[in-house]
Amino acid sequence: MIDTGVPRLEEVERVIIEFAMDLHGDYRGKAAEELGMGVRTLHNKLKNYTRSEVQPGASELNSHREFSKDPAGRVL
């Protein structure tokens, strides 16, 4: 596969899930609700992240975890 510099969907999903977990203080129920998924789905995804090795390019995504927020603190 040719590396075009575009992150894989799984890598982007992981960054978004990690952001939601940070935002809600690692409270899975609130993070799952915010993400529009069930708690069991979120649990399974988090479990898979701890089992998998870091994919090439994922470290670049994880190192830039700054998100713009509006005055109310919501992510833009």
C-alpha positions as CSV (number, residue, x, y, z in Angstrom):
1,M,0.0,0.0,0.0
2,I,1.3,3.5,-0.9
3,D,1.6,5.9,2.1
4,T,-0.3,9.0,1.1
5,G,0.0,10.6,4.5
6,V,-3.8,10.2,5.1
7,P,-4.4,8.6,8.4
8,R,-6.4,5.4,8.5
9,L,-10.0,5.6,9.8
10,E,-9.1,3.4,12.8
11,E,-6.3,5.8,13.8
12,V,-8.7,8.8,13.7
13,E,-11.4,6.9,15.6
14,R,-8.9,6.1,18.3
15,V,-7.8,9.7,18.7
16,I,-11.5,10.8,18.9
17,I,-12.3,8.1,21.5
18,E,-9.2,9.1,23.6
19,F,-10.3,12.7,23.4
20,A,-13.8,11.9,24.6
21,M,-12.4,9.8,27.5
22,D,-10.1,12.7,28.5
23,L,-13.0,15.1,28.3
24,H,-15.3,13.0,30.5
25,G,-12.6,12.0,33.0
26,D,-12.4,8.4,31.8
27,Y,-16.1,8.0,32.5
28,R,-17.2,5.5,29.9
29,G,-20.9,6.1,30.1
30,K,-20.6,9.8,29.3
31,A,-17.9,9.3,26.7
32,A,-20.0,6.6,24.9
33,E,-23.1,8.9,25.0
34,E,-21.1,11.8,23.5
35,L,-19.7,9.5,20.8
36,G,-23.1,8.0,19.9
37,M,-22.2,4.4,20.8
38,G,-23.0,2.0,23.5
39,V,-20.9,1.5,26.5
40,R,-20.1,-2.1,25.6
41,T,-18.9,-1.0,22.1
42,L,-16.7,1.6,23.7
43,H,-15.4,-0.9,26.2
44,N,-14.5,-3.3,23.3
45,K,-12.8,-0.7,21.3
46,L,-10.7,0.4,24.3
47,K,-9.8,-3.2,25.0
48,N,-8.6,-3.7,21.4
49,Y,-6.5,-0.5,21.7
50,T,-4.6,-2.0,24.7
51,R,-4.0,-5.2,22.8
52,S,-2.9,-3.7,19.5
53,E,0.5,-2.3,18.7
54,V,0.8,1.3,17.6
55,Q,0.2,1.6,13.9
56,P,2.7,3.5,11.7
57,G,1.6,7.1,11.7
58,A,-0.6,6.8,14.8
59,S,2.0,8.5,17.0
60,E,1.8,11.6,14.8
61,L,-2.0,11.7,15.4
62,N,-1.7,11.1,19.1
63,S,1.0,13.7,19.6
64,H,-1.3,16.5,18.3
65,R,-4.3,16.4,20.6
66,E,-5.1,20.1,20.7
67,F,-8.7,20.8,19.8
68,S,-10.3,24.2,19.3
69,K,-13.1,25.0,21.7
70,D,-15.8,27.7,21.7
71,P,-16.3,30.0,24.7
72,A,-18.6,27.4,26.3
73,G,-15.8,24.8,26.1
74,R,-17.4,22.7,23.4
75,V,-15.1,21.2,20.8
76,L,-15.3,22.9,17.4
